[in-house]
Structure formats: structure tokens, C-alpha cells
Amino acid sequence: MSFLCGMKKTSPEIAELKHCIEKSMRRKMKTPNDFIFLSGAIFERTRETMSPTTLKRLWGYIDGADQTRNSTLQILSRFLGYESWEAFVSDIGKDSGSNKVLSPHIDVKELNVGDRVKVSWRPDRRCTFRYLGEEKFEVEAAENSKLEVGNTFYCGLFILNEPLYLTDLVQGNNLPTAFVVGNRDGLCEIERL
């Protein structure tokens, strides 16, 4: 793995970094004040500055680049007490970090082409997806969401109370992108139709 350039902010390593930071802070990063607080805590602990805006982009609270800069990862790793980003990644690699999914979930392997999955998330977003096969879905219905009818994406697992990670989301003529549904509180409803 190259550490010279940035890393996709949807990578498992960055997800673990964010989880460790939230655990260290004993708070979820959900509001603008949370990011201001974290920015101050980073400065207090490392004497390095990181803007709340950079943190918001990393957490997906606001739109931004798909890649996270190496310098950002270095500072956040030092904030957690590691010498470097590389040391953090090495340390998390020692723990398998794998567990069975015990929460209610829908595994795409159990779906048939044409099956539909309904999801909702706070505050009032709802979507229905039609399974096209090979982990690909099409948005069939969308309410109060940035997702639109006809969008396609790839996804392997829907987990209740967890964010839904979409890959290669295609919206109109835009290039495929990664997208997170229910980033703040996760999905509050999943149903196989």
C-alpha cells in the first residue's frame, strides 16, 4: 500500500481511523460544533492545526474530494498517539477487525434479480432499490434524498443502524462516485420487498 499520496476516504483504514477518533473523543462527529471541538482537541494534543472544514469533508458531513491527503492522515494518527499513519495502519492490521454482522441486515448474496430493498434514514429520507444482479442496484423510488430514480450503484450489504456505502453511483452524465447514505445515524429501516 502506498502512503505517499492520499487515500480514498471510504477505505476501511480511514473508517477505522474515524471510529478510533470518535471513541477517543467519546462523541460522534455529527454537528458543526463537534468538528470545531475536534479541531481544538487536535491542536491541544498535537500542536498542529486542522480546520473543521477538513474534518467535515473526511467524515462526509460536507462534500469534498474523494481522496484524503496524507498530511491529514499523519496528523490524525499522531492525535491518536501513533508515530505516523503507517504505524496506525500497521497496528490495525494486527487485529483482524472482522466480526459477524449481528445487527439485522440484508446480504445481497441472498437477493434474486428483481428483488427490491426499501431503506429509510433520518430525518425523513426513503428509497427503494431494485436489484439488478452482481451487487448492482437501481433507484426505483426516492423521497427527500440526493439519490434520484434511475441512479445505479453497487452495494453488498444493508445493515440496520449503520451507514450504507454505495460505490460507483451513477447520476445522469456524472462520473461514477462513492456515496454514503445515512452517514450520521445509519439506516433506521431496511426491508426486503
TIKOL-465224 format. One record per residue (C-alpha): residue in three letters; residue number from 1; x, y, z. Coordinates in steps of 0.001 Angstrom, whole numbers, plus 500000, padded with zeros to 6 digits. Layout:
REM TIKOL-465224
> Ala,NUM,X,Y,Z
...
***
This chain:
REM TIKOL-465224
> Met,1,500000,500000,500000
> Ser,2,501423,503384,499019
> Phe,3,501463,506028,501722
> Leu,4,502880,508819,499580
> Cys,5,499627,510104,498153
> Gly,6,496156,510383,499609
> Met,7,493757,507553,500249
> Lys,8,490081,507158,499375
> Lys,9,488072,508460,502296
> Thr,10,485762,505430,502007
> Ser,11,488620,502989,502665
> Pro,12,488343,500615,505665
> Glu,13,491527,502129,507132
> Ile,14,490020,505616,507184
> Ala,15,486733,504266,508546
> Glu,16,488722,502702,511408
> Leu,17,490647,505955,511945
> Lys,18,487384,507897,512270
> His,19,485965,505242,514602
> Cys,20,489053,505418,516831
> Ile,21,488891,509212,516937
> Glu,22,485209,509177,517903
> Lys,23,485937,506573,520563
> Ser,24,488846,508670,521876
> Met,25,486658,511790,521939
> Arg,26,483681,509885,523388
> Arg,27,481416,511579,520884
> Lys,28,480178,511036,517341
> Met,29,481027,513680,514777
> Lys,30,477514,514782,513817
> Thr,31,477251,518556,514146
> Pro,32,479365,521579,513168
> Asn,33,480209,522064,516851
> Asp,34,481575,518505,517045
> Phe,35,484065,519302,514275
> Ile,36,485060,522597,515903
> Phe,37,485592,520738,519184
> Leu,38,487690,518045,517463
> Ser,39,489772,520678,515652
> Gly,40,490574,522282,519011
> Ala,41,491371,518916,520604
> Ile,42,493768,518081,517755
> Phe,43,495605,521349,518301
> Glu,44,495728,520820,522071
> Arg,45,497159,517324,521741
> Thr,46,499479,517698,518717
> Arg,47,500071,521449,518381
> Glu,48,499108,521038,514716
> Thr,49,496152,522745,513119
> Met,50,493377,521059,511201
> Ser,51,490354,523029,510117
> Pro,52,486835,521933,510997
> Thr,53,486091,522050,507246
> Thr,54,488779,519421,506514
> Leu,55,487309,517224,509232
> Lys,56,483782,517693,507878
> Arg,57,484965,516576,504439
> Leu,58,486672,513499,505859
> Trp,59,483539,512475,507760
> Gly,60,481359,513164,504713
> Tyr,61,479434,515877,506574
> Ile,62,480068,518153,503583
> Asp,63,481051,517303,500032
> Gly,64,484705,517236,499134
> Ala,65,487407,515312,497345
> Asp,66,487232,511513,497297
> Gln,67,490854,511338,498482
> Thr,68,492171,512338,501901
> Arg,69,495596,513961,501957
> Asn,70,498465,512069,503519
> Ser,71,499260,515082,505722
> Thr,72,495727,514914,507192
> Leu,73,496126,511207,507922
> Gln,74,499511,511807,509560
> Ile,75,498115,514462,511921
> Leu,76,495082,512385,512856
> Ser,77,497273,509348,513520
> Arg,78,499522,511424,515788
> Phe,79,496382,512699,517528
> Leu,80,495617,509061,518404
> Gly,81,499133,508578,519776
> Tyr,82,500745,506887,516781
> Glu,83,504042,507983,515316
> Ser,84,502563,508093,511803
> Trp,85,499696,506997,509543
> Glu,86,501781,504000,508542
> Ala,87,502115,502980,512218
> Phe,88,498337,503301,512686
> Val,89,497616,501137,509618
> Ser,90,500191,498573,510749
> Asp,91,498626,498414,514211
> Ile,92,495070,497940,512982
> Gly,93,496344,495257,510597
> Lys,94,497350,493173,513623
> Asp,95,493716,492945,514709
> Ser,96,491582,491089,512198
> Gly,97,488866,493654,512890
> Ser,98,486387,491192,511467
> Asn,99,483233,490171,513201
> Lys,100,479995,488568,512146
> Val,101,477234,491039,511424
> Leu,102,474824,490531,514311
> Ser,103,472541,493501,513618
> Pro,104,469529,492989,511377
> His,105,470836,493115,507815
> Ile,106,470211,492190,504204
> Asp,107,473084,490440,502443
> Val,108,472995,490924,498681
> Lys,109,474036,487274,498242
> Glu,110,470544,486348,499440
> Leu,111,468744,488512,496838
> Asn,112,467414,487482,493454
> Val,113,467466,489703,490385
> Gly,114,464366,491895,490528
> Asp,115,464080,491855,494343
> Arg,116,463567,495234,495933
> Val,117,465047,496713,499113
> Lys,118,463419,499610,500942
> Val,119,465533,501792,503241
> Ser,120,464970,504942,505256
> Trp,121,467199,507247,507268
> Arg,122,466868,510414,509293
> Pro,123,465369,512864,509149
> Asp,124,462795,511808,506523
> Arg,125,464617,510096,503634
> Arg,126,463283,506977,501918
> Cys,127,464378,504979,498896
> Thr,128,463508,501736,497204
> Phe,129,466203,499942,495211
> Arg,130,465723,497194,492610
> Tyr,131,468420,494515,492486
> Leu,132,469963,494105,489026
> Gly,133,472400,491309,489928
> Glu,134,476124,491188,490738
> Glu,135,475713,493686,493627
> Lys,136,474227,496343,491299
> Phe,137,471060,498268,492155
> Glu,138,468851,500856,490507
> Val,139,466952,503510,492462
> Glu,140,463272,502786,491889
> Ala,141,461788,505392,494265
> Ala,142,463367,508259,496210
> Glu,143,461889,510682,498709
> Asn,144,463769,513690,500154
> Ser,145,467104,512225,499023
> Lys,146,470005,513253,496798
> Leu,147,469516,509871,495132
> Glu,148,467190,510000,492144
> Val,149,465053,507467,490297
> Gly,150,467202,505749,487673
> Asn,151,470524,506176,489523
> Thr,152,472581,502978,489690
> Phe,153,475164,501871,492240
> Tyr,154,476893,498842,493750
> Cys,155,476398,497646,497318
> Gly,156,476956,494344,499117
> Leu,157,475246,494726,502490
> Phe,158,472470,496735,504134
> Ile,159,472836,496923,507941
> Leu,160,470266,498461,510275
> Asn,161,471624,501443,512267
> Glu,162,474776,501631,510109
> Pro,163,475550,503953,507168
> Leu,164,475007,502488,503704
> Tyr,165,478088,502717,501471
> Leu,166,477390,502925,497738
> Thr,167,480142,502525,495155
> Asp,168,480147,503635,491528
> Leu,169,476987,505705,491958
> Val,170,475948,506952,488505
> Gln,171,473694,510012,488409
> Gly,172,472890,511272,484915
> Asn,173,476028,512088,482935
> Asn,174,478216,512472,486039
> Leu,175,481209,510221,486581
> Pro,176,480667,507306,488992
> Thr,177,481348,508261,492595
> Ala,178,481225,506854,496119
> Phe,179,478256,507937,498236
> Val,180,477204,507407,501857
> Val,181,473537,507117,502833
> Gly,182,472615,507801,506461
> Asn,183,476118,508968,507329
> Arg,184,475103,510498,510663
> Asp,185,472801,507900,512245
> Gly,186,472752,504980,509849
> Leu,187,469728,503339,508283
> Cys,188,466656,503335,510528
> Glu,189,464731,500911,508315
> Ile,190,465702,498099,505944
> Glu,191,463124,495856,504346
> Arg,192,463266,493265,501587
> Leu,193,460160,493652,499426
***
